Amino acid sequence: MKRRELIKLGAAATAGVAGSQLLTGCDHNPSMKKGMASTGKSAKARVVVVGGGVGGVSTAQAIKKADPNIEVTIIEKNKLYSTCYASNWVLSDIFKMNDITSNYNKMADKYKINMVYDQVVGYDPVKKTVSTAHGKTFAYDRLVVSPGISFRWDTIEGHDESTTHLVPHAYKAGYQTMQLKEQMDDMPADGTMVMVTPPNPFRCPPGPYERASMVAEFLKREKPKAKLIILDAKDKFSKFGLFTGGWKMHYGYESDNSIIDWVSKSNGGTVKAVDPKNMTVTTADGEKIKADVINYIPAQKANNTAAMMGLVNDKGWCPVDQTTFESTMVPGVHVLGDSSVASPMPKSAFSANSQAAVVGKAVAALVNGQEASKDGNFGNQCYSLITTDHGISVAAGYKLKEGKIAKTSGGLFPKQLTKKAFEMEAGSARGWYAGMAGTIFG
Ligand SMILES: Cc1cc2nc3c(=O)[nH]c(=O)nc-3n(C[C@H](O)[C@H](O)[C@H](O)COP(=O)(O)OP(=O)(O)OC[C@H]3O[C@@H](n4cnc5c(N)ncnc54)[C@H](O)[C@@H]3O)c2cc1C
């Protein structure tokens, strides 16, 4: 990882709001005259999508597939999107940041979707408009919201957003991923890295444990005397047996020479404070651990944009009618992806993409005055790499039953715990990544 690459990508990624060539609302709305805000009536049905991540882009595409005449505008903060999925692979040098970073140009051209690079900061449910940091207003007939997550800094002492340059979370891919990678590259050969995992629910349940695996692969190769301590506020995690089995095979897990030390909740893994200046982590039991690198992944909630729009419940997430993902708090607004309560589906890119197919069809029907289907099918498969060539996954199928998402099938893979099967699963993980990123960004 070259420092130059880091600076270049970081600058580009943050150029979204500050440097965007912002178009006026009428530039996105052929029925408006130049200079007018896009709040007037339009001949075409208009859908505005807040957030150009997996859920937002996939829904915009699904709406266009259902009815190309609907005018779809995505409002996204940044001009570049780095996929969180596969961002752990950057830590073990399988991918560079460039490999997981795309712009929206090809996708927008292909689907004839209007892209606006700006931040949504205001919302009027009565007038049916959203407004942006650059003072633009966009009218909609239906609104789709997929802004991802925000962090709950109130659950930790000593550390918050202002110190993430010292203690990166790297749980929103981009500059944070590069900072964590740079700190790992710079850590002493016999150093200690501490990772603190979040409490449930959080985006990508296997994500922290795949990250631990990728960190361990990097340490084994580059700094074999270094250690990774995982402090966990839980006693079990997704794909537990497959992860710990893989760690035993590759990283000496539970032996005296283990690269990974996982400290569960019952063994004192809950963390109450992080001191970024002195690089220490203090557990709920009062134990102080000194580290060279700390990766603190905070507790999570629906994105603050959803909260600003009045879409969240008292638990901090967005309840929806699972048939159409229309908010149960604000009519006419559909929330999907990580912000939504789509349980039993996990918060994952695969889930968001699968929900988008249902939401896109429903929104297209509803803006055309038709009824939305009540027969949605959903799926999820979360792949994780334990080494570059050792893959595992958890998969599930879901169906709507009486208006609620119900799990109909599921399992862990591979079924045969052989080297060949793990290699094939790793190949499937890479294939899934290429397919998903290709589908979304064109
Ligand atoms: C380390 C890691 C590994 C992962 N691995 C996998 C995996 O292997 N498989 C898998 O399926 N999932 C994985 N995930 C989860 C996956 O990335 C998320 O579930 C998915 O991105 C959720 O999509 P979303 O649309 O809800 O949010 P996002 O993809 O985060 O998109 C939200 C978008 O909204 C934009 N936004 C937010 N607020 C505003 C605003 N006010 N105005 C304008 N724009 C705004 C943001 O800039 C962002 O682009 C992983 C996640 C992490 C962190």
The ligand as an SDF file (V2000), in Angstrom:
LIG
                    3D

 53 58  0  0  0  0  0  0  0  0999 V2000
  -15.8200   -5.2790    6.5070 C   0  0  0  0  0  0  0  0  0  0  0  0
  -17.1250   -5.5900    5.8370 C   0  0  0  0  0  0  0  0  0  0  0  0
  -17.2520   -6.7240    5.0520 C   0  0  0  0  0  0  0  0  0  0  0  0
  -18.4590   -7.0330    4.4510 C   0  0  0  0  0  0  0  0  0  0  0  0
  -18.5530   -8.1590    3.6900 N   0  0  0  0  0  0  0  0  0  0  0  0
  -19.7190   -8.4920    3.1120 C   0  0  0  0  0  0  0  0  0  0  0  0
  -19.8360   -9.6890    2.3390 C   0  0  0  0  0  0  0  0  0  0  0  0
  -18.8710  -10.4310    2.1550 O   0  0  0  0  0  0  0  0  0  0  0  0
  -21.0550   -9.9760    1.7760 N   0  0  0  0  0  0  0  0  0  0  0  0
  -22.1340   -9.1670    1.9500 C   0  0  0  0  0  0  0  0  0  0  0  0
  -23.1910   -9.4950    1.4170 O   0  0  0  0  0  0  0  0  0  0  0  0
  -22.0580   -8.0300    2.7050 N   0  0  0  0  0  0  0  0  0  0  0  0
  -20.8870   -7.6720    3.2740 C   0  0  0  0  0  0  0  0  0  0  0  0
  -20.7920   -6.5070    4.0170 N   0  0  0  0  0  0  0  0  0  0  0  0
  -22.0170   -5.7090    4.2910 C   0  0  0  0  0  0  0  0  0  0  0  0
  -22.3900   -4.7490    3.1600 C   0  0  0  0  0  0  0  0  0  0  0  0
  -21.3140   -3.9600    2.7620 O   0  0  0  0  0  0  0  0  0  0  0  0
  -23.5520   -3.8790    3.6130 C   0  0  0  0  0  0  0  0  0  0  0  0
  -24.5460   -4.6880    4.1750 O   0  0  0  0  0  0  0  0  0  0  0  0
  -24.1470   -3.1040    2.4170 C   0  0  0  0  0  0  0  0  0  0  0  0
  -23.1990   -2.1990    1.9330 O   0  0  0  0  0  0  0  0  0  0  0  0
  -25.4220   -2.3900    2.8420 C   0  0  0  0  0  0  0  0  0  0  0  0
  -25.9350   -1.6110    1.7800 O   0  0  0  0  0  0  0  0  0  0  0  0
  -26.7260   -0.2490    2.0890 P   0  0  0  0  0  0  0  0  0  0  0  0
  -27.2670    0.2040    0.7990 O   0  0  0  0  0  0  0  0  0  0  0  0
  -27.6440   -0.4540    3.2360 O   0  0  0  0  0  0  0  0  0  0  0  0
  -25.5950    0.7430    2.6390 O   0  0  0  0  0  0  0  0  0  0  0  0
  -24.2300    1.2590    1.9220 P   0  0  0  0  0  0  0  0  0  0  0  0
  -23.7390    0.2760    0.9110 O   0  0  0  0  0  0  0  0  0  0  0  0
  -23.3300    1.6350    3.0580 O   0  0  0  0  0  0  0  0  0  0  0  0
  -24.6840    2.5450    1.1570 O   0  0  0  0  0  0  0  0  0  0  0  0
  -25.1430    3.6940    1.8030 C   0  0  0  0  0  0  0  0  0  0  0  0
  -24.8130    4.8890    0.9240 C   0  0  0  0  0  0  0  0  0  0  0  0
  -25.5960    5.9960    1.3490 O   0  0  0  0  0  0  0  0  0  0  0  0
  -24.8120    7.1650    1.2660 C   0  0  0  0  0  0  0  0  0  0  0  0
  -25.4090    8.1660    2.1590 N   0  0  0  0  0  0  0  0  0  0  0  0
  -25.6330    8.0690    3.4860 C   0  0  0  0  0  0  0  0  0  0  0  0
  -26.2410    9.1710    3.9460 N   0  0  0  0  0  0  0  0  0  0  0  0
  -26.4230    9.9890    2.8810 C   0  0  0  0  0  0  0  0  0  0  0  0
  -26.9890   11.2750    2.7280 C   0  0  0  0  0  0  0  0  0  0  0  0
  -27.5140   11.9580    3.7630 N   0  0  0  0  0  0  0  0  0  0  0  0
  -27.0080   11.8290    1.4910 N   0  0  0  0  0  0  0  0  0  0  0  0
  -26.4700   11.1750    0.4110 C   0  0  0  0  0  0  0  0  0  0  0  0
  -25.9170    9.9530    0.5250 N   0  0  0  0  0  0  0  0  0  0  0  0
  -25.8930    9.3600    1.7380 C   0  0  0  0  0  0  0  0  0  0  0  0
  -23.4240    6.7090    1.6860 C   0  0  0  0  0  0  0  0  0  0  0  0
  -22.4200    7.5880    1.2350 O   0  0  0  0  0  0  0  0  0  0  0  0
  -23.3560    5.3230    1.0320 C   0  0  0  0  0  0  0  0  0  0  0  0
  -22.7720    5.3590   -0.2590 O   0  0  0  0  0  0  0  0  0  0  0  0
  -19.5760   -6.1700    4.6180 C   0  0  0  0  0  0  0  0  0  0  0  0
  -19.4460   -5.0050    5.3990 C   0  0  0  0  0  0  0  0  0  0  0  0
  -18.2420   -4.7220    6.0020 C   0  0  0  0  0  0  0  0  0  0  0  0
  -18.1120   -3.4620    6.8120 C   0  0  0  0  0  0  0  0  0  0  0  0
  1  2  1  0
  2  3  1  0
  2 52  2  0
  3  4  2  0
  4  5  1  0
  4 50  1  0
  5  6  2  0
  6  7  1  0
  6 13  1  0
  7  8  2  0
  7  9  1  0
  9 10  1  0
 10 11  2  0
 10 12  1  0
 12 13  2  0
 13 14  1  0
 14 15  1  0
 14 50  1  0
 15 16  1  0
 16 17  1  0
 16 18  1  0
 18 19  1  0
 18 20  1  0
 20 21  1  0
 20 22  1  0
 22 23  1  0
 23 24  1  0
 24 25  2  0
 24 26  1  0
 24 27  1  0
 27 28  1  0
 28 29  2  0
 28 30  1  0
 28 31  1  0
 31 32  1  0
 32 33  1  0
 33 34  1  0
 33 48  1  0
 34 35  1  0
 35 36  1  0
 35 46  1  0
 36 37  1  0
 36 45  1  0
 37 38  2  0
 38 39  1  0
 39 40  1  0
 39 45  2  0
 40 41  1  0
 40 42  2  0
 42 43  1  0
 43 44  2  0
 44 45  1  0
 46 47  1  0
 46 48  1  0
 48 49  1  0
 50 51  2  0
 51 52  1  0
 52 53  1  0
M  END
$$$$
